[in-house]
Amino acid sequence: MRVCSPHCGLFAGSGLGGEVYECGLLRGLADQGMDLEILLAGGQPYEEGIPRWNVRRVVPSRGVRWWVAPFVFPSYIKATYDRVGFDLIRAHSVRHIGPAALLARRLYRLPVPIVTHHHHLDPSPLNTVLERRILQASDQIITDSQYSRQQLIDELHLDTSNVHVVYCGVDHKFVPMPKDPALLERWGLVGKRVLLCTGVLTARKNQVMLIEVLARVRQAMGNNVALMLIGDGPMRKEIEQRASAAGLRDAVVFTGRLPEEDKIATINLADVFVFSSLLEGFALAPQEAMACAKPVVALAVASLPETIDNGTSGFLVKAGDVEAFAARVVDLLRDDELRARVGSVGAERVKRLFSWDQTVQNVFRVYRDAVDEYAARRLAAEPRAWTAGIGGGSNERS
């Protein structure tokens, strides 16, 4: 199977969760024998030399915004089809790539299905105008969780009979390991109990709440508790100001964006992984921490109850309940046996339910079925055109 996959960015080293996920998924699909015609905004980095990745640059060279993509990608999609052909177009993002994929198929009458990946709906007045129309016109939809699927019903009033829930997978390289003394020294964490969170510093991720949590945990446990935030983003300044106002600036470590190769060892510095996000189609960060046998405390919102079994593989608390959140963290820090047990159950749960192999195989199956179903519909609708193309020596694509 050959798949066309347009991208505005595709580099695991970017530190952006979406690009990390896409790189892992496309690598896995290539390992399954899929040929990938990747259209990538010029100037954007990517990992070269991956078998079955055929990368073609598009302009402009500084990247493509979502509202520009429909004017850029369609002609490249058509040129790729003319040059090598493909069986399917995948839109990895509803808003960023969906309009371009649908426009290319309509303008150039490309006889291929479109599979669109939906992660979650952020609050936006455009959802019912843009996302709804794109998803309605897609042949198949892959979404990350039952929560995300339910969003499509509740907010967009969509028929979800063509929506497939495929949980994101955790790479097998995320494993427990001892704390690295050099990293502890580097980040000033020697002798500290570490609360750790990974993710872009944005309002949706809600890391400002963790400053309040840290204050309460230190009241109960003493000043040897620190908070480590892996990632960067527009909320960093506000989080720093909140920490300073609470007298905790020296207790909060901001790593900024870390190279992907440093991520696992850094996660393993944690005693407890804390996750304060308010909206996640699938929260990959807690799953990566669980794979490293780290107990997780998170909010009982969005898709989190699907991925964390409250009380066994982690703890979930009501959104906004800082006291309960801090209490769960304190329970874990005080009880080594509880911390080890929850971490072990979490690691087993990830291995059983959220492996990369399962994700790749399930996505591959949806793509294959989409191609087969689209071909069957075309054959039923245009049997004579297909017969003529096969038996009459026509050079036209069918």
N, C-alpha and C positions, 0 to 999 in steps of 0.2 A: 504494500500500500504506500502511495505517495501523498503527502499532505502538505498543503501550503499554509504557512504560519507567519503572518506579519507581526512585527514587534516594534515598539518605540524604544525599548531597552531590553537587554538580555545578558546580564552580567551578574553572576553570583557575588562577586566582590563589591557590588554596589551597596550591600548592606540592606537593601530593600527586600522585604519578605516575598513580595510578588515575583520579583526577578529570580530570587533564590529558588522558589518553588518551580517556576517555569524552566529554569536550567535543569533542575533535577528530573522533572517530568519528561522533558524533551530528550534528555540523555537516556532515560529509561525506555522511552518509546523507540529510540534508535537501536538500543540493545535488543529490542524485540523484533527487529528487522524492518522497522518503518523508515522510509526515506523522507526527510524533512526539507522542504524548500522554504528556508527562513528568509524573510524580507526584513532587514534591520536598518533602522535609521542611521544614516551615515555619521561617522564620528563616534558612535556608541561602541564601547569595548565589548568583546565577547571572548570566550575561550576557544581558541583555534585548535584544529586537528581532531575534532570529535567525529568519528566515523558516521556517515549517513547524514551529517549536517551540511547542507549546501546553502551557504550564506550569500545573499546578494544585497548589496548596499542600495539604499534609496536616498533621495534628497528630500529635505534640506539636511545639511551635515550636522547641525547642532541639535538634532532631535525633532520629534513630532508631537505637538500638543493634540489632545483628543479632537478639538474642533477643526484642526488642520488635516488630520488623517484621512477623511473622506476625499480630500482633494489631491492626496499624494499617493495612497496605496493602490487604488483600483487599476491604474494603468500598469503598474508593476505586477499585480496579480494576473492581469491579462497576458502580459509579456511572458510571465513564467509558464502559464498554461500553454501558450503557443510554442514555447521553447522545449519544455520537457513533459508537459501534461501533469495532472495530479488528480487524485480521486476525491479530495475533500478540502474544504477551507475550514480552518479552526480559528475562531475569534477568542483569544485568551481573555479578553476583557469586553464586556458588553458595550461600554461607552467608547473606549479607546479604539477598538478594532471592528466592532459589530457593524457600524454604518458603512465602513469602507468595504467590508466583505460582501454585504448585501448589495451595495451599489455596483461593485464589480460584476457580480453575478447577473444583475439586471441589465446593466449597460451592454455587456459583452455576451449575454446569453450563454453563460458557462454552465454546462450540464453536470454540476457537482452539488452535493449537499453542503450545508453549513452547520457546524456544531459550535455553539457558543457556550463559553464557561461563565457562570455567574457565581460570584463569591458572597456578596451581601448587598443590600440596599442601604446606602447612606441617606439621611434625610435630604431631599432635594425636590424642588417643584418640577424638575425635568423628568423625574422617574416615570410618571404616567404618560409623558409625551415621547420620551426617547427610549428608555429602557423597555417599556412595555411593547412598543412597536418592534423593536429589534428582536426581542425574545419571541414575540408572536410569529415573526417571519423566519425564525431559525428552524431548521429541520429537527434538531435535537439540542437539548440543553443539559449541561453537566453542572451540578451545584455541589457545594462543599458539605452540606449538612441538611438534616430535616428542618432545622430552623430556617435556613435560607430558602428552602423549598416552600415552607409555609408563608414566608414573606411575599412570595410571588402570588400566592392565593389571596392573602389578606390585604396587601397594599396595591397590587396590580390587577387583581381579579382575573388571573390567567388560568387557563386549563393546563394542568401540569402533567397530563398523561405522557408527554414526551420529555419529562424532566427526570434525570437520573442522579441520585445522590451518590457521590463518590468522595469518601473522606480523604483528606490530604494525608500523605504518608510521611513518616519520619525515616530519614536515612539511617542505615544500619551502623554508620560510624558514630552515632550518638550513644555512648556507653559510659558507665560509671568509671571513674578513675580517682586516685588520691589527689588531694589538693596540691597544686604545684607551688613549692616554696618560693620559687623565683617570681611567680605571678603575684603571690601574696605580698612579697616585698615590693614589687613594682607598684602595686596599687595601695600600698600602705595599710594592708589588712592583716598583718601578722598579729596573732592573738585575738582576732575579732571574730564574732559570730556574724555571718554574712547573710543578709536578705538580698536576693538578686532578682532583677527583672530585665527582660530583653524586649525591645520593640522601639519603633519610632516614637519620639517624644511629641505626641499630639494630644489635643483635647480629648479625642475619642479613647485614647489609651489610658487617660486619667491618672497619670503617674503622680500628679499633685496630691492625690489621696494618700499615696505611700509615705509622704512626709508626715502626715498626721499619724499614720500607723507606726512609723518609726519612733515618733515621740512617745507614744504609749508603750511600745515594746521596751524602750530604754528605761522608762519609769519602772517597769516590772523586772527587767533583767540587768540593769546597769548600763554603763556607758561603753561596754565592749561590743555593742551591736552596731553594725554599719549597714547602709543600703547602697547597693551597687546597681547602677542603671547602664545597661549596654544599649547604645543607640544614640541617635541625635535627632533633632527636629525643632520645629518652631516653638515648642513649649519649654525649651531648655531654660531660657532666661527666667521665665516665671517660676519654674521649679526651683531654680537656684535662689530666687528671691524668697520663696516660701521657706526654704531650708534655712536661709540666713535669719529670717524673721523669727524662726522657732529656735534659733541657737544651735542648729544642726548642720551648718554648712560643712564643717570638717568631718561629719559622719556620713556624708553622701558622696559617693565616688561616681563621676561621670566619665565613662570610657570613650564616648563618641562612637562612631562606627568602627567596628573591629573587622579585620580580615576574616573571611569565613573560616580559614584554617586555624584561627585562634579561638574560635567561638566555643568549641567543645571543652577545651581545658578551662576556659573562663567560667562557663556554666558550672563546672565541677568545683568551683570555689564556694558555691552556695551551700548553706545549711538548710535554708528554706527558699523556695522559689515563690515569689509574690507576683500576682497578676491582677491588675486593677481595671482592665479594659471593660468598656461599657457595651461594645458592639463588635462581634466577631462572627463571620460566616463559618470559619473554622479557625480556632486558635492554635496555630502550630507551635508557638513558643512554649506554652506549658507542656505540650506533648514531647518536645525535645528535652525539656528539663526532666520530665517523668522517665524518658528513656535513659537518662543519666542517673536514675534512681533518686531524684530529688523530690521530696514532698512538696506539694503545691497548695497554696491558698489562693483562691480566686473568687470572683463574684458570680453569683448564680444568675447569669444573664445570657441571652442569645443562645449560642451553640454550646456553651461551656457545660451544661448538664449532660449533654450527649457524650462528651469526651472524658469528663472527670466523674467518677463514681463517688459521690459525697460520702465521706466517712471511711472509705477503704483506700482508694487510690489518690485521695487528696481531700481538701475541704472547700466547700462553697458557702458563701455567706451572702445575705441580702445586700443589694446595691445600696451604697450610702452608709452602711452600718460599720463605721470605723472601729467601734469598740469590739464588735464580734470578730472582725477581721484580725485585729491585734491580739485578741484572746486566743484565737486558733494558732497564730504564730508563736505566742508564748508557750502554749501547750507543747508544740513541737520542739521548741528550743530546750524546754525543761526535761523532756523525756526522750533520751537517746533511743530507747527501744521502739517507741511509737514512731519516731522519725525514720528509723531504719525499716520498720514494717510497712509504713505507708509508701516509702520510696520503692521498696521491693515490689509491692503490689502494682504500683504505677508502671514500673518498668515492664512487668509481665503483661499488663493491659495493653501498652503500646505495641509490644511485640506481637500480641495476638490480634489486635484490631486495626492498628494504624501503621502497618509496614509499607515501605515504598513499593515493594513487589506487588502488594494487593492493589495499591493505587494505580500503578502503571497498567496492570492487567485489566482492571476494570475500565479505565479510560480507553485502552486499546479495543476492548470489546464493544464499547459504545460507538467508536469510530467505525469499526468493521460493520456493525449492524446498520449504522446510518447509511453507509455506502450501499449495502445490499438492499435496504428498504427503498432508497432513492432510485436505484436501478430498476427495481421491480415496479415502482409506480410509473416510471417513464415507459417501461415496456408495455404496461397495461394501457397507458394513455396513447402511445404512439407505436403500436406494433408494426405498422407498415413502414414507418420511417426507419425503425431499427432493422427490420428485415432487409430493406433496401440497402442500408449502410453496410450490413454484414455480407450480403450475397451479391450486391450489384457493383462492387468495386468502387464505391464512393469514397472520396478522400475527406469528406466532412466528418467532424467529430460527432458522436452520438451520445 
